[in-house]
Every structure is written in C-alpha cells, then in structure tokens.
C-alpha cells in the first residue's frame, strides 16, 4: 500500500515519498508532509535555482541556501524566484 500524506502544498491527501530524502529530522518532516508530486516540483525548482544562481551544490553555502529554499517551498510562503528569472517558453 502506498505511503499517503497530507501534502503541505496542496493541502490534500496524496501519495508520499517512498523513504525520507535525508537522514535527519527535516528529512522525516518532508517524508511525512510532502507528496511525490510536490517533491518532483521541488526537484525542478532546485535545478532552476542551481542554474540561475550558478550554485556549486557540493559547497556548504549552496547546500544551506537550498535547504532554506526547500523549507520555504514546502512549509513557508514558497521559494522565491531569482529577480531576473524568465521562465522557459513552452
């Protein structure tokens, strides 16, 4: 049976992740409150942030920034888009 969660973004019950994304309290919070759909949306947002800000994901600063953005994306007001960001045409 699928792991179901009350998704923090969509405010409805949805299929959750198969396992916590990180071995931490925050990873468990994500596991219990974020759906697979919201997680996939975060992955796309994270790619955009990495590219737009030209982040090097192995650096501590980039990791801290991404965790802050993830917290806002799932549990806050939403992750802010870069000021000059123009969405791809599609």
C-alpha positions in Angstrom: 0.0 0.0 0.0 1.2 3.5 -0.9 2.5 5.8 1.8 -0.1 8.6 2.0 0.5 12.1 3.4 -1.5 15.3 3.9 0.6 17.3 1.4 1.8 20.6 2.8 1.5 22.4 -0.5 -1.7 21.0 -2.0 -3.5 20.7 1.4 -4.9 17.3 0.5 -4.1 13.6 0.9 -1.7 12.4 -1.8 0.9 9.7 -2.3 4.0 10.3 -0.3 7.7 9.6 -0.9 8.9 6.0 -0.6 11.5 7.0 2.0 12.8 10.1 3.7 15.0 12.1 1.3 17.6 12.8 4.1 18.7 11.1 7.3 17.6 14.0 9.5 14.7 15.5 11.4 14.0 17.7 8.4 14.1 14.6 6.1 11.5 13.0 8.3 9.3 16.1 8.2 9.5 16.1 4.4 8.7 12.3 4.3 5.5 12.8 6.5 4.2 16.0 4.8 5.3 16.1 1.2 3.8 14.2 -1.7 5.7 12.7 -4.6 4.2 15.4 -6.9 5.4 18.2 -4.7 8.8 16.6 -4.4 9.1 16.4 -8.2 8.1 20.1 -8.4 10.8 20.9 -5.9 13.4 18.9 -7.9 12.6 21.1 -10.9 12.7 24.3 -8.8 16.1 23.2 -7.3 17.5 22.7 -10.8 16.4 26.2 -11.7 17.9 27.7 -8.6 21.2 25.9 -9.2 21.4 27.2 -12.7 20.1 30.7 -12.1 22.4 31.3 -9.1 25.2 29.3 -10.6 25.5 27.3 -7.4 28.0 24.6 -6.8 25.9 22.0 -4.9 28.9 20.5 -3.1 29.6 23.7 -1.2 28.2 24.3 2.3 26.8 27.7 1.3 24.9 26.2 -1.6 23.5 23.4 0.5 22.4 25.7 3.2 20.7 28.0 0.7 18.9 25.1 -0.9 17.7 23.8 2.4 16.3 27.2 3.3 14.6 27.4 -0.1 13.2 23.9 0.3 11.8 24.8 3.8 10.1 27.8 2.2 8.9 25.8 -0.8 7.2 23.2 1.3 6.3 24.8 4.6 6.5 28.6 4.1 5.5 31.2 1.6 7.2 29.5 -1.3 10.7 29.6 -2.7 11.4 32.9 -4.3 12.3 33.0 -7.9 15.5 34.9 -8.8 14.8 38.6 -9.6 15.8 38.3 -13.3 14.3 34.8 -13.9 12.4 34.4 -17.2 10.6 31.0 -17.4 11.4 28.9 -20.5 9.0 29.2 -23.4 7.0 26.1 -23.8 
